[in-house]
Amino acid sequence: MARILTCTDGSVYAHSVYHYSAWAAKRLDAEVHVLHMLDPLHDDPLNADFSGSIGLGARTALMKELVELEATRAKIAQKRGQAILDDAEERLREAGVDRVSTMQRHERLSDSIAEYDKDADLIVLGKRGNHADFSKGHLGSNLERVIRSCKHPVLVASTAVWPMERFVFAYDSGPSANKAVDYLVSQPLLKGLDCHLLCVGKGGSKHERSLHEAELKLTEAGYNVEADLRAGDPDEVIAEAINREGSDLLVMGAFGHSRIRQLIVGSTTTAMIRGTKRPVLLFR
């Protein structure tokens, strides 16, 4: 049975994360496993050094109070996390998902995602978490590390919910993009949706040949494909295609051809996740 790993921290992205998890569960006939992490690396007053600043007796009394405070904080965080999980399960079941399980762990998602990825067929999470700096457009601190670590597709949810009728597939003929082609051909997640297969490059290049091969595979798998080779800056061309044509989803590989980009999320990928209001389905 297919399994979707839904990662939530109760942020403003939670609604769309649950929505797309339910949508994917129905498409894949999958169960949904909801995961909430209690980050152990929060600011901790117990780690402060009070030696030399206050006397021994006062320091001992203060440390006792800090221990009690930390215990209270931990209980509150745990209860809040359980409330988030309860809410997630309720929303998923209301959306028609019958097979839902929840789990809370005291660790960082980015440090542990590889273990959870082993048992998942799809990971769904929000673009940013509760502590993201929205004014600067920063991505969630966990997101890039999660993308680098996961071998399975990652669906990055935006705050808005889209009807999922048409998607843009930003194809660059690299290994990540070809993995996406194989997934679309073999899995039912996007079957029946219109596909705009978009490659940014020059005509007559190897990109044109690879684009044609990808178009054939997708067409034979039953997709209604519009293949397009355009020149220009990838960030601008892809963004224009999504916004002008009203697509509901962006599909792309997480990495480009460069060896340097194997160490970090590709620059175009990062720009697209940051700039688009659509969900992004990524393949590593």
C-alpha positions in Angstrom: 0.0 0.0 0.0 1.3 3.5 -0.9 2.1 5.8 2.0 2.2 9.5 2.2 4.3 11.2 4.9 2.6 14.5 5.9 4.9 16.8 7.9 3.2 19.6 9.9 4.0 22.1 12.5 0.6 23.8 12.6 1.8 26.8 10.6 -0.3 28.8 8.1 0.6 26.2 5.5 -1.1 23.4 7.5 -4.5 23.8 5.6 -2.9 23.3 2.2 -0.6 20.6 3.4 -3.6 18.6 4.6 -5.6 19.4 1.4 -2.8 18.1 -0.9 -2.1 15.1 1.3 -5.8 14.1 1.0 -5.8 14.8 -2.8 -2.7 12.6 -3.2 -4.0 9.9 -1.0 -7.1 9.5 -3.2 -5.0 9.5 -6.4 -2.6 7.0 -5.1 -5.0 4.9 -2.9 -2.6 5.6 -0.1 -2.6 5.9 3.7 -1.5 9.1 5.3 1.0 9.2 8.1 1.1 12.6 9.9 4.4 13.6 11.6 5.0 16.4 14.0 8.5 17.2 15.3 9.3 18.8 18.7 12.5 20.6 17.8 15.0 19.8 20.6 17.3 22.7 19.6 15.1 25.6 20.7 16.6 28.4 22.8 17.3 26.9 26.2 17.8 29.2 29.3 19.4 26.2 31.0 22.4 26.5 28.8 23.2 30.0 29.9 26.3 30.5 32.0 25.5 32.3 35.3 28.9 31.7 36.9 30.5 34.9 38.1 27.4 37.0 37.6 25.4 36.0 40.7 26.2 34.4 44.0 26.1 30.6 44.6 22.9 30.6 46.7 21.0 32.8 44.2 22.4 30.8 41.3 21.2 27.5 42.8 17.7 28.9 43.4 17.6 30.3 39.9 18.6 27.0 38.3 15.9 25.2 40.2 13.3 27.6 38.8 14.7 27.2 35.3 14.5 23.4 35.5 10.8 23.7 36.6 10.2 26.3 33.8 11.8 24.0 31.2 9.6 21.1 32.3 6.5 23.2 32.0 7.6 24.4 28.5 8.1 20.8 27.4 4.7 19.7 28.6 3.0 22.7 26.8 5.0 21.9 23.6 3.9 18.3 23.7 0.3 19.1 24.3 0.3 21.7 21.5 1.9 19.1 19.2 -0.8 16.6 20.0 -3.5 19.2 19.3 -1.9 19.8 15.9 -1.9 16.1 15.1 -5.5 15.7 16.3 -6.5 18.6 14.0 -4.6 17.1 11.1 -6.3 13.7 11.5 -9.7 15.3 11.8 -9.2 17.4 8.6 -7.9 14.5 6.6 -10.8 12.2 7.6 -13.2 15.0 6.7 -11.5 15.2 3.3 -12.3 11.5 2.8 -9.0 9.8 3.9 -9.9 6.7 5.9 -6.3 5.5 6.7 -4.7 8.1 8.9 -2.0 7.6 11.5 -0.2 10.2 13.6 3.2 10.4 15.4 5.1 13.0 17.4 8.9 12.9 17.8 11.4 15.0 19.7 13.9 15.7 17.0 14.6 17.9 14.0 12.8 16.9 10.8 15.9 17.8 8.7 18.1 15.5 10.7 15.7 12.5 10.6 13.8 12.7 7.4 16.0 10.1 5.6 14.7 7.4 8.1 11.0 8.3 7.5 11.6 8.6 3.8 12.4 4.9 3.6 8.7 4.0 4.3 7.1 6.8 2.3 6.1 7.0 -1.3 5.5 10.8 -1.2 6.4 13.5 1.3 4.2 16.5 1.7 5.2 19.6 3.7 4.8 23.4 3.7 7.1 25.9 2.0 7.9 27.5 5.3 7.4 26.7 9.0 6.3 28.8 11.9 9.7 30.5 12.3 10.3 31.5 8.7 11.0 35.1 7.9 8.2 36.0 5.5 9.3 39.6 5.0 12.6 38.3 3.5 11.1 35.5 1.5 13.2 32.9 3.2 12.4 29.2 2.7 11.8 27.1 5.8 14.9 26.0 7.5 14.1 22.4 7.1 13.0 22.4 3.5 16.3 22.4 1.6 17.8 19.7 3.8 14.7 17.6 3.4 14.8 17.9 -0.3 18.5 16.9 -0.4 17.8 13.9 1.9 14.7 12.4 0.3 14.8 9.8 -2.4 11.1 9.9 -3.0 9.1 12.8 -4.5 8.5 15.8 -2.2 5.4 18.0 -2.7 6.0 21.5 -1.3 2.7 23.1 -0.5 1.9 26.8 -0.9 -0.7 28.6 1.2 -3.2 28.7 -1.6 -5.2 25.7 -2.7 -5.5 25.0 -6.5 -7.9 22.7 -8.4 -5.2 20.5 -9.9 -6.3 20.3 -13.5 -3.1 21.3 -15.4 0.6 21.3 -14.5 3.8 22.7 -15.9 6.7 20.2 -16.1 10.0 22.2 -16.1 12.2 19.6 -18.0 15.9 20.1 -18.3 16.8 16.5 -19.5 18.9 15.9 -16.3 18.7 12.8 -14.1 16.2 14.4 -11.7 13.9 15.5 -14.5 14.1 12.0 -16.1 13.2 10.5 -12.8 10.1 12.7 -12.8 9.2 11.4 -16.3 9.4 7.8 -15.1 7.3 8.6 -12.1 4.6 10.3 -14.1 4.5 7.4 -16.5 4.3 4.7 -13.9 2.2 6.3 -11.1 -1.4 7.6 -11.1 -0.8 10.8 -9.1 -1.1 13.2 -12.1 -2.8 11.0 -14.6 -5.6 12.8 -16.4 -4.1 16.2 -15.8 -3.0 18.3 -18.8 0.7 18.6 -19.1 2.8 21.5 -20.4 6.2 20.0 -20.9 8.5 23.0 -20.9 12.2 23.1 -21.6 14.4 26.2 -21.6 17.2 26.1 -24.1 18.1 26.6 -27.8 16.5 24.8 -30.7 18.6 22.1 -32.4 20.4 21.3 -29.2 20.3 18.0 -27.2 17.5 19.6 -25.1 15.3 19.4 -28.2 15.9 15.7 -28.7 15.5 14.9 -25.0 12.3 17.0 -24.9 10.8 15.0 -27.8 11.7 11.7 -26.1 10.0 12.8 -22.8 6.9 14.0 -24.8 6.6 10.5 -26.4 6.8 8.7 -23.1 4.2 10.9 -21.5 1.9 10.8 -24.5 2.1 7.0 -24.6 1.2 7.0 -20.9 -2.0 8.8 -21.7 -1.1 12.4 -20.9 -2.4 15.3 -23.0 1.0 16.9 -23.6 2.0 20.3 -24.9 5.7 20.3 -25.5 7.5 23.6 -25.7 11.2 24.6 -26.1 11.8 28.3 -25.2 14.9 30.4 -25.0 15.6 32.7 -22.1 16.3 32.8 -18.4 14.9 29.6 -16.8 13.5 31.4 -13.7 11.6 33.9 -15.9 10.4 31.5 -18.6 9.0 29.0 -16.1 7.4 31.7 -13.9 5.8 33.2 -17.0 4.4 29.9 -18.2 2.9 29.1 -14.8 1.3 32.5 -14.3 0.1 33.1 -17.9 -1.4 29.7 -18.4 -3.0 29.3 -15.0 -1.4 26.0 -14.2 -2.1 24.5 -10.8 1.2 22.7 -10.1 4.9 22.9 -11.0 6.8 19.6 -11.5 10.6 19.7 -11.7 13.8 18.0 -10.7 15.5 19.4 -7.6 18.9 19.5 -9.2 20.5 20.5 -12.5 23.5 19.1 -14.3 26.2 20.9 -12.4 28.2 18.9 -9.9 28.0 21.9 -7.5 24.3 21.7 -7.7 24.3 18.1 -6.5 25.4 19.6 -3.1 22.7 22.2 -2.9 19.2 22.6 -4.3 19.5 24.0 -7.8 19.2 27.7 -8.1 16.2 27.6 -10.4 14.5 25.2 -8.1 15.0 27.4 -5.1 13.8 30.5 -7.1 10.7 28.7 -8.2 9.8 27.4 -4.7 10.3 30.9 -3.3 8.5 32.8 -6.0 5.5 30.7 -7.1 2.2 30.5 -5.3 1.6 27.0 -6.7 2.6 23.8 -5.1 5.8 22.3 -6.4 6.4 18.5 -6.9 10.2 17.9 -6.7 12.3 14.9 -7.7 15.8 14.3 -6.5 
